[in-house]
C-alpha cells in the first residue's frame, strides 16, 4: 500500500473510506492531494463497491492551497486544474457509489468534491460556500458539477454571493441528500442498504447515467482553460499573495 501524505485510507469491504487529512492546512487542495486521491480511487475501483469521502471533523475541505501557490512550479500550475477535474469526474462516473460524508466547513474546490459525489450526507455543522469571486477568481472546475446537482441559478447565486449556506438550505437546494446531528449513524444506515448492490450492477448503472448526461465531459476543456487563465493572471496572484501575507481581502486597505 502506498504511503500517503495527505489522505488516509481504511477498508471495510466492500467499502473504502478515503479521508482527506492535511490538518495543518485545513485540508486545502494541493496537486499532491489530488494525485493521492486519484491513486487511491484507482486502487479501490476494481474491488470496492462504495467509496466514502471524508474530511476533518471541523473542516471537510477549504479549496485551493493559497499558501502554496507561490511555491508551485509552472508545470504544477499547468497540471493542477486538469488533474482536479479528472478527480471530480472519477467521483461522479467511477465504477463505485461515491458518498461525501461532510462535517464542518466546505469551500471552493471542496464544494466540487462534494457536488461530484453520488450521495452527500452531512451533520448539522456542515456549511457550503464559494468564495472565489472575492479574489476576482471563479470556480471554473466546480461549477459543472454543482450545476448538475442543484441547477444553474442556485449555483450562480452561490458563486455571486460568496457566502456559505447552512445545512438546512443545502438540503432544501438538493446539495445534501440527508443530514442528522450524528451523521455517523446516518452513514451506517446508507452503507447497510448500499451493500446489497453488486459491482457489476453499479458499473452498468454508472455507465448508463454518464451516457445520459455528457455535460461534465463537454465542460472539461472550457473549465480547465478558464482555471489556468485565472491562476496565471498576475493581478489575481498578487491579491492571493497579499491575503496570505496579511490576511487582508482585496478591498481592504
N, C-alpha and C positions, 0 to 999 in steps of 0.2 A: 504494500500500500504506500502511496506517495506521502511524503511528509509535508503536509500543507502548512502554510504560514498565516493565511488569512481566513481560513474556513476550518470547520470541524465536521467530521462525518461519523454517523452512528447508524448501524444496521440492525433492523428488526424485520427480517424478510417476511413479506415482500415489500417492506418499507425502508427507504433510505432517508435519514434525517440529515439535511445539509444546513449547517449553521454558519451564517456569516459571523466571523469572530475576529474583529480588529478593534478591541475596546479602547485602545489608545487614541483612535481617530473617530470614534463613534460610528464605526462601520462605513466610513466613506469608501467610495468605489475607486479602486486602482486597476491598472492593467493586470497586475499580479492577481488580484482577487477575481477579476473576470476570467483569466486563463485557468485559475484553480477551479472555479465553478464549472467551466466548460469541461475540464478534465474529469471532474467528479461525475458530472452528468453522463459523459460518455462511458465511464466505468460502470455506472449504475444502470444505464438504459437497457443493457442486454438481459439483466436478471431481475430487476426490481419493477414492480407494477406502480409503485407510488413514490413520489419524491416530495418530502416536506421541507420547504424552505423557511428557515427561521433566522431571527436576529438576536440582539441582546434584549434583556427584559425591559429596558427603558428606551431602547433605540433600535428599531429594525434596520434602518439604513438612511443616511443623510445625503446621499447623492455623491457627486464628483468630489474628489480629493483636491480642494483648492490649495491646501498647504503644499502638496507635492507637485502641482502643475509646473512650477518654475524649474523643478529638477528633472522633468521629463525630457528625453531626447526627442529630436524631430521624428524619428522612427516610431517611438512610443506614442507621440501625439497623433501620428497618422493612423496607427493601428487601433487605438482605443475605441473610437466610435463604431468601427466595423465589427470588432470583437464583441463589444457590448450589445450591439443589435443582434448579432448571432446568438448570444446568450439568451436574449429575450425570445428569439424565435424558437430556441430549444425548449424553453419553459412552456411556450404556447403550443408547439407542434410535436414535441418529443413523444416517443412511444411509451409514455407513462402518464399517470394522473399527477399533475403538479399542484401542490397545495401551499399557499403562502399563509404561514401562521404568524400573525402580526401582533406585536406588543410595542407600545411606545411610539416614538416619532418615526414617520416616514416622509422623506422629502426628495424632490427632484428625481434623480435616477433610481432611487429606492422605490419610488412610486411606479416606475417602469417594471421593476422586478415583480411587484405585487400585481399590477394590471395584466402582466403576461401569463400569470398562473391560471390554471383551470378553475380552481376554487380558492376563495380568500376567506379565512377565518381570523377573528381578532378578539382581543379583550377590550375592556372599557377604556383603557388608557390610550388606545391607538388614535393617532391623528395623521392626516394625509395632506401634503402640500406640494406646491410647485413654486419655488422662489426665484427661478432663473431670470425673469424679466427685471428683477431688482438690479441686476448686473448687466443689463442690455443683452442677455442671452435668452434663449427659449428652449424648451425641452424637445428638441427635434426627434430624438430616438424614442422618447417616451410616448409622444402624442399618438402615433398609430395604434399602439396597444391600449392606451387609455380611451381613445375614441371608440375603439371596438368594444370596450367594456361598458362605458357609461354614456356614449353618444357625443356628437360633435359639440353641442352648445355647452354642456356641463364641463367638458374638458377645456373648452375655450374660456369659460368663466374661471376655472381654477387657475389657468395659466395667466390670465389678466390680473386677477385679484392677488395672487402671490401669497395668500393667507391659508393656513392649514384648516381643514374642515374636521369636525369632531366625528366620533364613531357613528352616532345615530344618523347624521347627514350622509355619511359614506354608505351606510346600509340603505337608506332611502334612495340614493342615487344608483345603487347596484354595484358600487365599487367593492363592497364587502358583501359576502353571501350570508354570513351569520356571525353573531358575536354573543359572548357571555362574559360575566365578571371573571369566571375561571375558565379561560379558553383551553386549558389543557384537557378538561373533561369534554368540551365541545369537539376538540380534535380527535380524541379517542372514539367518540361516537361515530364520527365520519370514517375513521380508519376501519372500524369494525364492519361497516357496511361496504366500503370500497374493497376490502379483502376478497369479496366474492367475485370480483371481476378478474377475468383471465388476461394474461399477457397478450394473447392473440386478439382477443376482443377489443382491448384498449388500442392496440396498434391499428386495427382496421377502422375503428371509430375515429381515431385522431386523424388518420389519413383522409377520411371522408370529410371531416369538418374543415381540415385545411384546404381541401379542394373546393368546398362550398364558398369559402371566403379567402380569396387570394390577396386581400388588401395589404397584409403585412409584408409580403414579398414585393408587391408593387411599390410600396412606400420606401423600401430599403435604400435604393440609391439616392433618393432625394433626402432622406433623413440623415444618412451618413455624410453626404456632401454639405448639408446645412450645418451639421455639428462641427465638421472640420473647419468650415469658414468662420464660425462663431469663435472657436477656441484658438484660431490663428490670428485673430484681429488684435492688433497691438493695443488699441484703446480698451477693449474688453479685458485683456490680460492685465493691463495697468490697474483697472478697477478691482480685479480679483486680488492682485498682489497688495494693493493698498488695504483691502479688507483683512487679508491675512496678517499684515504687519501691524495694523492699528485698530482693527475691529470696527472701523467706520464704513458705513454704506456709501455708495457713490454720491448721494445727495447731501451728505453731511460734510460740513467744513472742518 
